[in-house]
Amino acid sequence: MGIWAFAIDDYFADVYKSRRDYTGPKLFVERLAAFMPLDCGATLAPLNSVERSLADAWARSAPPWNPAFGAGCTTPPASSPRAIYGR
């Protein structure tokens, strides 16, 4: 997944930074969750290289989520973006 971070960094710089677009990146990041399904099921059709590579990396490396594993989890881990940024 480390290489994937370089792809997203380059994509953001090329697509959003030059246009000073502040709405596009938020929508882009929100869409990424669709490429990491907990059941490893079907995803949306990728619209760019970042989505395509994330879908591929997820399919190759993420095991299907066991709902029983997370049954006792009521709050996100302290290191999660939701816990850090409150979203």
Secondary structure, DSSP 4 states (H G I P E B T S, - for coil): -HHHHHHHHHHHIIIIITTT-SSHHHHHHHHHGGGS-TT----PPP-SHHHHHHHHHHHHHPPPP-TTTTTT--S--TTSHHHHH--
